[in-house]
Amino acid sequence: MINLRKILLYKFSLIRIARYFTKINNKGLIDRLRQNIYTLNSNSNNLTPEWKNFKTTIREKILTNNPNKFLSWQVITETMFYANPKQLTFLKEHKDWQKINKVIKHKTWMFGFPKPYYYFPLTSANIINHTYSLYKLLSKFKKTINDFSVIFEFGGGYGNLCSLVYKFGYKGKYIILDIQEFSFLQEFYLNNILKNKKIEIGSISGNADISLIYDYHNIPDDIDLLIALWSLSETPINIRENIISRTEKCNCFFIGSQNKFSGIDNNDFFEKFSLKKKKLNWKKERISFNNSFYLYGY
């Protein structure tokens, strides 16, 4: 049955996005992004074949297309955009729905020119997806976001989860480790979305809110929470081990993974990983609607 209200809201959101786009004035940030990408070494030795192709495509897109529309690029929508109606139902039934509703509809959701989410056209699919993941994390750990002082995310996409964490009131430090192309894209996105946060790239200092790094040797030893949503599970084994070795003092892990990727059995890998950290309580939760699982360690 056609839902006329959703169709009208969807069309209304498309008009809002187009108007929002015309008001963006960020040529300096675009120039910085392109210059960073242009001068970047294109070494892809530590990536799976899937991510080598992805890295090449994203470089070409940034240099030849308008980055202000990057959330409409096929290379992004096919790999980083996902939402299921069950996620929206979970959020609407949560006791914090009033707050959630306000945050996910903030006008900055329109940056990047994303498609409105059909089932809730006043935001995007990926904002629903990451808000769902964030509240699954907090519900399982029985914590608030400010119970953590240093959050480390491995593989941060374009920075969406990071931006949401701060929109929900986080006051601590956030670190993202990623390949350089995405560190630069994250810098671009977050500088457009979180204009009151200090962002640094390539290193970690005490006076920045957000640190975007691309060398695992820079991971500090004082992180409270590790987040790896469909990232650690898409990384070669040797790189996974290097990342994990830097998180000995971390006592909260939130991992999202598909069952297999590039020939690697992730169920087997993460089972062995959890056995190495016996002091933590581990819970595995199957995600019925996308053949994946969450792994919580706390």
C-alpha positions in Angstrom: 0.0 0.0 0.0 1.4 3.4 -1.0 2.0 5.7 2.0 1.2 9.1 0.7 2.6 10.9 3.7 6.0 9.3 3.4 6.1 10.1 -0.3 5.3 13.8 0.4 7.9 13.9 3.2 10.4 12.3 0.9 9.8 14.9 -1.8 9.9 17.7 0.8 13.3 16.4 2.1 14.7 16.4 -1.4 13.7 20.1 -1.8 15.3 20.9 1.6 18.5 19.1 0.7 18.7 21.1 -2.6 18.2 24.4 -0.7 20.7 23.4 2.0 23.3 22.6 -0.7 23.1 26.0 -2.3 24.0 27.7 1.1 27.2 25.7 1.6 30.3 27.9 1.5 33.3 25.7 2.1 35.7 26.1 -0.9 38.7 26.2 1.5 37.8 22.8 2.9 37.3 21.3 -0.6 40.7 22.7 -1.7 42.4 21.2 1.4 40.7 17.8 0.8 41.8 17.7 -2.8 45.3 18.8 -2.1 45.7 16.2 0.6 44.4 13.5 -1.8 46.5 14.7 -4.8 49.8 14.6 -2.8 49.0 11.3 -1.1 51.1 8.2 -1.7 48.7 5.5 -3.2 50.3 2.5 -1.4 47.7 -0.2 -0.8 49.9 -3.1 0.4 48.0 -3.7 3.6 44.5 -3.8 2.1 42.2 -6.6 0.9 41.5 -6.6 -2.8 38.0 -5.2 -2.2 39.4 -2.2 -0.3 42.2 -1.6 -2.8 39.6 -1.0 -5.5 37.5 1.1 -3.1 40.5 3.3 -2.2 41.3 3.9 -5.9 37.7 4.8 -6.7 37.3 7.2 -3.8 40.5 9.1 -4.7 39.2 9.6 -8.3 35.8 10.7 -7.1 37.3 13.3 -4.7 39.5 14.8 -7.4 37.0 14.9 -10.2 33.6 15.3 -8.5 32.0 17.8 -6.0 32.8 16.5 -2.5 29.8 18.4 -1.1 27.8 15.6 -2.8 29.9 12.7 -1.7 27.1 10.9 0.0 25.4 10.5 -3.3 28.4 8.7 -4.9 27.8 5.1 -5.7 31.0 4.0 -4.1 29.7 5.4 -0.8 26.1 4.4 -1.0 26.9 0.8 -1.9 29.4 0.2 0.9 28.5 2.6 3.7 24.7 3.1 3.6 22.5 0.6 5.3 19.3 0.7 7.4 16.5 -1.7 8.2 13.0 -0.8 9.4 13.6 -2.9 12.6 16.4 -0.4 13.6 13.9 2.5 13.3 11.3 0.6 15.4 14.0 -0.1 18.1 14.8 3.6 18.3 11.2 4.8 18.3 10.4 2.4 21.2 13.5 3.6 23.2 12.9 5.7 26.3 15.2 8.4 24.7 13.2 8.7 21.5 12.4 12.3 22.0 16.1 13.1 22.2 17.0 10.7 19.4 14.3 12.2 17.2 15.7 15.7 17.6 19.3 14.7 16.9 18.7 12.6 13.8 16.6 15.3 12.2 19.2 18.1 12.8 19.7 19.9 9.5 23.4 18.7 9.2 22.0 15.3 8.2 21.6 16.9 4.7 25.3 17.6 4.2 26.8 15.4 1.5 23.6 15.2 -0.5 22.3 11.9 0.9 19.0 10.3 -0.1 16.3 10.7 2.6 15.5 7.4 4.3 12.2 6.2 2.9 10.8 4.9 6.2 11.7 8.2 8.0 12.4 10.8 5.3 13.6 13.5 7.7 17.0 11.9 8.0 19.3 9.5 6.1 19.6 5.7 6.3 23.1 5.8 7.7 22.1 8.1 10.5 19.4 5.6 11.5 21.9 2.8 11.2 24.6 4.4 13.3 22.2 5.7 15.9 20.8 2.2 16.3 24.4 0.9 16.8 25.2 3.5 19.3 22.1 2.8 21.4 22.7 -1.0 21.2 26.2 -0.3 22.6 24.9 1.9 25.5 22.1 -0.5 26.3 24.3 -3.5 26.5 27.0 -1.8 28.5 24.5 0.0 30.7 26.4 3.2 30.4 25.9 6.7 29.1 28.2 8.1 26.4 30.1 10.3 28.9 31.1 7.2 31.0 33.8 7.0 28.4 36.6 9.5 28.2 38.6 8.2 25.2 36.7 6.4 22.4 38.8 4.7 19.6 37.0 3.8 16.4 38.8 1.6 13.9 37.5 2.3 10.4 35.3 5.3 10.8 33.8 5.6 7.4 33.3 9.2 6.6 33.0 10.2 10.3 29.2 9.8 10.7 29.3 7.8 14.0 31.8 10.3 15.5 29.6 13.2 14.6 26.5 11.5 16.2 28.4 10.7 19.4 29.1 14.4 19.9 25.6 15.4 18.9 24.3 13.2 21.7 26.4 15.1 24.2 29.8 13.4 24.3 32.5 15.5 26.0 35.5 13.3 25.7 38.2 12.4 23.2 37.4 10.6 19.9 40.1 8.9 17.8 39.6 7.3 14.4 42.2 5.1 12.7 41.7 4.6 9.0 43.4 4.6 5.6 44.6 8.1 4.7 42.0 8.7 2.1 39.3 8.3 4.6 41.1 10.3 7.3 41.1 13.2 4.9 37.4 12.6 4.0 36.6 12.4 7.7 38.4 15.7 8.3 36.3 17.3 5.5 33.0 16.0 6.8 33.6 16.6 10.5 34.8 20.2 9.9 31.6 20.9 8.0 29.4 19.2 10.7 31.1 19.8 14.0 32.3 23.4 13.6 32.9 23.9 17.4 35.2 20.9 17.7 39.0 21.0 17.3 40.1 18.3 14.8 43.7 17.2 14.1 45.0 14.8 11.6 48.0 12.5 11.6 48.8 12.7 15.3 47.3 12.8 18.7 47.7 15.8 21.1 46.0 16.8 24.3 44.2 19.8 23.0 42.1 18.4 20.1 38.7 16.8 20.5 39.0 14.5 17.5 42.2 12.9 16.3 42.2 11.2 12.8 45.2 8.9 12.5 46.4 6.4 9.9 49.3 4.7 11.7 48.3 2.1 14.3 51.5 2.9 16.3 49.7 6.1 17.3 46.9 4.3 19.1 47.2 5.5 22.8 47.1 3.0 25.6 44.3 4.8 27.6 41.2 4.1 25.4 38.0 3.2 27.3 36.1 1.9 24.3 37.0 0.3 21.0 34.4 0.5 18.2 34.9 -1.5 15.0 31.8 -1.7 12.9 32.3 -3.9 9.8 36.0 -2.7 9.7 38.2 -5.0 11.7 36.3 -7.8 10.1 37.3 -6.5 6.6 41.0 -6.2 7.4 43.8 -8.7 6.8 44.7 -10.8 9.8 48.1 -9.3 10.4 46.6 -5.8 10.6 43.9 -7.0 13.0 46.6 -8.4 15.3 48.5 -5.2 15.2 45.4 -3.2 16.1 44.4 -5.5 18.9 47.9 -5.6 20.4 47.6 -1.8 21.1 44.4 -2.2 23.1 45.5 -4.3 26.1 44.2 -1.8 28.7 40.8 -1.3 26.9 37.9 -2.9 28.8 35.0 -2.2 26.4 34.8 -3.6 22.9 31.9 -3.1 20.4 32.4 -5.0 17.2 30.1 -5.4 14.2 31.1 -8.1 11.7 29.8 -10.2 8.8 30.3 -13.9 9.1 32.9 -14.1 6.3 34.9 -11.5 4.3 37.5 -12.1 1.6 37.8 -15.7 2.6 38.3 -15.1 6.3 36.0 -16.8 8.8 35.1 -14.0 11.2 33.2 -16.2 13.6 36.3 -18.2 14.2 38.6 -15.2 14.4 36.5 -13.3 17.0 35.9 -16.4 19.0 39.6 -16.8 19.4 40.0 -13.1 20.0 37.5 -13.1 22.9 39.2 -16.2 24.5 42.4 -14.2 24.7 40.6 -11.6 26.9 39.1 -13.8 29.5 38.7 -11.1 32.1 36.0 -9.5 30.0 32.4 -10.6 29.7 31.6 -11.4 26.1 28.2 -11.5 24.4 27.6 -12.3 20.8 24.3 -11.1 19.2 23.1 -12.3 15.8 21.7 -9.6 13.6 18.8 -11.3 11.9 18.2 -8.8 9.1 21.7 -8.6 7.6 23.5 -12.0 8.3 26.0 -10.4 10.7 26.6 -10.1 14.4 27.6 -7.7 17.2 30.2 -8.7 19.6 30.3 -7.0 23.0 33.2 -7.2 25.4 32.9 -5.5 28.8 
